[in-house]
């Protein structure tokens, strides 16, 4: 008498998950877990950057206005045209007031005591001084100065408009409106100059 299985393949019931059932299931669970961690990290990163967007943009506006204020103050002695001197002096007063108001609002609305260093570094102007020195040597300082001012005013105006459109509390919107009115008036005065 021969055993029944002699010469025939033994029957083997495979576990539900393949030949390595337990290991395969563990790997699947581990993969899902890693995938979930990656998705959560990406979501947190996006949410964090969105939350800092208005704060960083507002700090950027303060940096741009401060840069404009420094330019107006530093170059006032190089201006030849009396009309431009008058406009520049008015601009310095308006921009100084707006910069101060915006910096105060940055502290109140966003808790920032100063513009972050990375934003200050990104907004640092390294090309204007050499351009103006060259223009001073060639006798075209006033025209070049007006062009530089108009570019800086346009950049600050565009950012202030973007921030206003994004919304905010009443004091922030008021500060932005005041800045927009000042910048618009300055650009208009500079446009009217005949140099």
C-alpha positions as a Markdown table, in Angstrom:
| # | Residue | x | y | z |
|---|---|---|---|---|
| 1 | Unk | 0.0 | 0.0 | 0.0 |
| 2 | Unk | 1.3 | 3.3 | -1.0 |
| 3 | Unk | 0.5 | 6.6 | 0.7 |
| 4 | Unk | -1.9 | 8.7 | -1.2 |
| 5 | Unk | 0.5 | 11.6 | -1.7 |
| 6 | Unk | 3.3 | 9.5 | -3.2 |
| 7 | Unk | 4.0 | 10.7 | -6.7 |
| 8 | Unk | 1.6 | 13.6 | -6.5 |
| 9 | Unk | 2.3 | 17.1 | -5.4 |
| 10 | Unk | 1.4 | 17.9 | -1.9 |
| 11 | Unk | -1.4 | 20.4 | -1.5 |
| 12 | Unk | -0.4 | 23.6 | 0.1 |
| 13 | Unk | -2.9 | 26.3 | 1.0 |
| 14 | Unk | -1.2 | 29.7 | 0.4 |
| 15 | Unk | -1.9 | 32.5 | 2.9 |
| 16 | Unk | -4.0 | 35.3 | 1.5 |
| 17 | Unk | -1.4 | 37.9 | 0.4 |
| 18 | Unk | 0.9 | 35.8 | -1.7 |
| 19 | Unk | 3.7 | 33.4 | -0.8 |
| 20 | Unk | 5.2 | 35.8 | 1.8 |
| 21 | Unk | 1.8 | 36.9 | 3.1 |
| 22 | Unk | 2.8 | 38.5 | 6.4 |
| 23 | Unk | 5.9 | 40.4 | 5.0 |
| 24 | Unk | 4.0 | 41.7 | 2.0 |
| 25 | Unk | 1.2 | 43.0 | 4.2 |
| 26 | Unk | 3.6 | 44.7 | 6.5 |
| 27 | Unk | 5.4 | 46.3 | 3.5 |
| 28 | Unk | 2.1 | 47.6 | 2.1 |
| 29 | Unk | 1.1 | 49.1 | 5.5 |
| 30 | Unk | 4.6 | 50.6 | 5.8 |
| 31 | Unk | 4.4 | 52.2 | 2.3 |
| 32 | Unk | 1.0 | 53.7 | 3.1 |
| 33 | Unk | 2.3 | 55.1 | 6.4 |
| 34 | Unk | 5.3 | 56.7 | 4.7 |
| 35 | Unk | 3.0 | 58.1 | 1.9 |
| 36 | Unk | 0.7 | 59.6 | 4.5 |
| 37 | Unk | 3.7 | 61.2 | 6.3 |
| 38 | Unk | 4.9 | 62.8 | 3.0 |
| 39 | Unk | 1.4 | 64.1 | 2.2 |
| 40 | Unk | 1.1 | 65.6 | 5.7 |
| 41 | Unk | 4.5 | 67.2 | 5.4 |
| 42 | Unk | 3.7 | 68.8 | 2.0 |
| 43 | Unk | 0.3 | 70.1 | 3.3 |
| 44 | Unk | 1.9 | 71.6 | 6.4 |
| 45 | Unk | 4.6 | 73.2 | 4.2 |
| 46 | Unk | 2.1 | 74.8 | 1.9 |
| 47 | Unk | -0.1 | 76.0 | 4.7 |
| 48 | Unk | 2.9 | 77.5 | 6.5 |
| 49 | Unk | 4.1 | 79.3 | 3.4 |
| 50 | Unk | 0.6 | 80.6 | 2.7 |
| 51 | Unk | 0.3 | 81.9 | 6.2 |
| 52 | Unk | 3.5 | 83.8 | 6.0 |
| 53 | Unk | 2.8 | 85.2 | 2.5 |
| 54 | Unk | 1.1 | 88.4 | 3.6 |
| 55 | Unk | 3.5 | 88.8 | 6.5 |
| 56 | Unk | 6.5 | 88.5 | 4.2 |
| 57 | Unk | 4.9 | 90.8 | 1.6 |
| 58 | Unk | 4.2 | 93.4 | 4.2 |
| 59 | Unk | 7.7 | 93.2 | 5.5 |
| 60 | Unk | 8.9 | 93.5 | 1.8 |
| 61 | Unk | 6.8 | 96.7 | 1.4 |
| 62 | Unk | 8.4 | 98.2 | 4.5 |
| 63 | Unk | 11.8 | 97.3 | 3.2 |
| 64 | Unk | 11.1 | 98.9 | -0.2 |
| 65 | Unk | 9.7 | 102.0 | 1.4 |
| 66 | Unk | 12.7 | 102.2 | 3.7 |
| 67 | Unk | 15.0 | 101.9 | 0.7 |
| 68 | Unk | 13.1 | 104.7 | -1.1 |
| 69 | Unk | 13.4 | 106.8 | 2.0 |
| 70 | Unk | 17.2 | 106.2 | 2.2 |
| 71 | Unk | 17.6 | 107.1 | -1.5 |
| 72 | Unk | 15.7 | 110.3 | -1.1 |
| 73 | Unk | 17.7 | 111.3 | 2.0 |
| 74 | Unk | 21.1 | 110.2 | 0.6 |
| 75 | Unk | 20.8 | 111.9 | -2.8 |
| 76 | Unk | 19.1 | 115.2 | -1.8 |
| 77 | Unk | 22.4 | 117.1 | -2.0 |
| 78 | Unk | 23.2 | 116.0 | -5.6 |
| 79 | Unk | 20.0 | 117.4 | -7.2 |
| 80 | Unk | 20.5 | 120.3 | -9.6 |
| 81 | Unk | 16.9 | 121.3 | -10.5 |
| 82 | Unk | 15.1 | 123.4 | -7.9 |
| 83 | Unk | 11.8 | 121.9 | -8.9 |
| 84 | Unk | 13.1 | 118.4 | -8.4 |
| 85 | Unk | 14.6 | 119.5 | -5.1 |
| 86 | Unk | 11.1 | 120.6 | -4.0 |
| 87 | Unk | 9.5 | 117.4 | -5.1 |
| 88 | Unk | 12.2 | 115.3 | -3.5 |
| 89 | Unk | 11.9 | 117.1 | -0.2 |
| 90 | Unk | 8.1 | 116.6 | -0.2 |
| 91 | Unk | 8.7 | 112.9 | -1.2 |
| 92 | Unk | 11.1 | 112.4 | 1.7 |
| 93 | Unk | 8.5 | 113.8 | 4.2 |
| 94 | Unk | 5.7 | 111.6 | 2.7 |
| 95 | Unk | 7.8 | 108.4 | 2.4 |
| 96 | Unk | 9.2 | 108.8 | 5.9 |
| 97 | Unk | 5.7 | 109.1 | 7.4 |
| 98 | Unk | 4.4 | 106.2 | 5.3 |
| 99 | Unk | 7.4 | 104.0 | 6.2 |
| 100 | Unk | 6.9 | 104.7 | 9.9 |
| 101 | Unk | 3.2 | 104.0 | 9.7 |
| 102 | Unk | 3.8 | 100.7 | 7.8 |
| 103 | Unk | 6.5 | 99.6 | 10.2 |
| 104 | Unk | 4.2 | 100.2 | 13.1 |
| 105 | Unk | 1.4 | 98.3 | 11.4 |
| 106 | Unk | 3.8 | 95.4 | 10.7 |
| 107 | Unk | 4.5 | 95.2 | 14.4 |
| 108 | Unk | 0.8 | 95.3 | 15.3 |
| 109 | Unk | -0.6 | 93.1 | 12.6 |
| 110 | Unk | 2.2 | 90.6 | 12.2 |
| 111 | Unk | 4.2 | 90.8 | 15.4 |
| 112 | Unk | 7.4 | 91.7 | 13.5 |
| 113 | Unk | 9.7 | 94.2 | 15.3 |
| 114 | Unk | 11.9 | 94.6 | 12.2 |
| 115 | Unk | 12.0 | 93.4 | 8.6 |
| 116 | Unk | 13.5 | 89.9 | 8.6 |
| 117 | Unk | 17.2 | 89.7 | 7.4 |
| 118 | Unk | 16.4 | 87.5 | 4.4 |
| 119 | Unk | 13.9 | 90.1 | 3.1 |
| 120 | Unk | 16.2 | 93.0 | 3.8 |
| 121 | Unk | 19.0 | 91.2 | 1.9 |
| 122 | Unk | 16.7 | 90.4 | -1.0 |
| 123 | Unk | 15.5 | 94.0 | -1.2 |
| 124 | Unk | 18.9 | 95.6 | -0.9 |
| 125 | Unk | 19.7 | 97.8 | -3.9 |
| 126 | Unk | 23.2 | 97.5 | -5.1 |
| 127 | Unk | 22.9 | 99.1 | -8.5 |
| 128 | Unk | 21.4 | 102.5 | -7.9 |
| 129 | Unk | 24.5 | 104.2 | -6.3 |
| 130 | Unk | 26.9 | 103.3 | -9.2 |
| 131 | Unk | 24.2 | 104.4 | -11.8 |
| 132 | Unk | 23.7 | 107.7 | -10.1 |
| 133 | Unk | 27.4 | 108.4 | -9.6 |
| 134 | Unk | 28.0 | 107.7 | -13.3 |
| 135 | Unk | 25.0 | 110.0 | -14.2 |
| 136 | Unk | 26.5 | 112.7 | -11.9 |
| 137 | Unk | 29.8 | 112.6 | -13.8 |
| 138 | Unk | 28.0 | 112.9 | -17.2 |
| 139 | Unk | 25.7 | 115.7 | -16.1 |
| 140 | Unk | 22.5 | 113.6 | -16.3 |
| 141 | Unk | 22.0 | 113.1 | -12.6 |
| 142 | Unk | 18.5 | 114.6 | -12.3 |
| 143 | Unk | 17.0 | 112.6 | -15.2 |
| 144 | Unk | 18.6 | 109.4 | -13.9 |
| 145 | Unk | 17.5 | 110.1 | -10.4 |
| 146 | Unk | 13.9 | 110.7 | -11.5 |
| 147 | Unk | 13.9 | 107.4 | -13.5 |
| 148 | Unk | 15.2 | 105.5 | -10.4 |
| 149 | Unk | 12.7 | 107.1 | -8.1 |
| 150 | Unk | 9.8 | 106.3 | -10.5 |
| 151 | Unk | 11.0 | 102.6 | -10.7 |
| 152 | Unk | 11.2 | 102.3 | -6.9 |
| 153 | Unk | 7.8 | 104.1 | -6.5 |
| 154 | Unk | 6.2 | 101.7 | -9.1 |
| 155 | Unk | 7.6 | 98.6 | -7.3 |
| 156 | Unk | 6.3 | 99.8 | -3.9 |
| 157 | Unk | 3.0 | 100.8 | -5.4 |
| 158 | Unk | 2.4 | 97.4 | -7.0 |
| 159 | Unk | 3.2 | 95.6 | -3.8 |
| 160 | Unk | 1.0 | 97.9 | -1.7 |
| 161 | Unk | -1.9 | 97.3 | -4.2 |
| 162 | Unk | -1.4 | 93.5 | -4.0 |
| 163 | Unk | -1.5 | 93.6 | -0.2 |
| 164 | Unk | -4.6 | 95.8 | -0.2 |
| 165 | Unk | -6.4 | 93.4 | -2.6 |
| 166 | Unk | -5.5 | 90.5 | -0.2 |
| 167 | Unk | -7.3 | 92.3 | 2.6 |
| 168 | Unk | -6.6 | 92.7 | 6.2 |
| 169 | Unk | -7.7 | 94.6 | 9.2 |
| 170 | Unk | -9.0 | 98.2 | 9.0 |
| 171 | Unk | -5.8 | 99.8 | 10.2 |
| 172 | Unk | -3.7 | 97.8 | 7.7 |
| 173 | Unk | -5.9 | 98.8 | 4.8 |
| 174 | Unk | -5.8 | 102.4 | 6.0 |
| 175 | Unk | -2.0 | 102.4 | 6.1 |
| 176 | Unk | -1.9 | 100.8 | 2.6 |
| 177 | Unk | -4.4 | 103.4 | 1.2 |
| 178 | Unk | -2.3 | 106.3 | 2.7 |
| 179 | Unk | 0.8 | 104.8 | 1.1 |
| 180 | Unk | -0.9 | 104.3 | -2.3 |
| 181 | Unk | -2.1 | 107.9 | -2.3 |
| 182 | Unk | 1.3 | 109.2 | -1.4 |
| 183 | Unk | 3.1 | 107.1 | -4.0 |
| 184 | Unk | 0.6 | 108.0 | -6.7 |
| 185 | Unk | 1.0 | 111.8 | -5.9 |
| 186 | Unk | 4.8 | 111.5 | -6.0 |
| 187 | Unk | 4.8 | 109.7 | -9.3 |
| 188 | Unk | 2.5 | 112.3 | -10.7 |
| 189 | Unk | 4.7 | 115.1 | -9.6 |
| 190 | Unk | 7.8 | 113.4 | -11.0 |
| 191 | Unk | 6.0 | 112.9 | -14.3 |
| 192 | Unk | 5.2 | 116.6 | -14.6 |
| 193 | Unk | 8.8 | 117.7 | -14.1 |
| 194 | Unk | 10.6 | 119.1 | -17.2 |
| 195 | Unk | 14.2 | 118.2 | -16.9 |
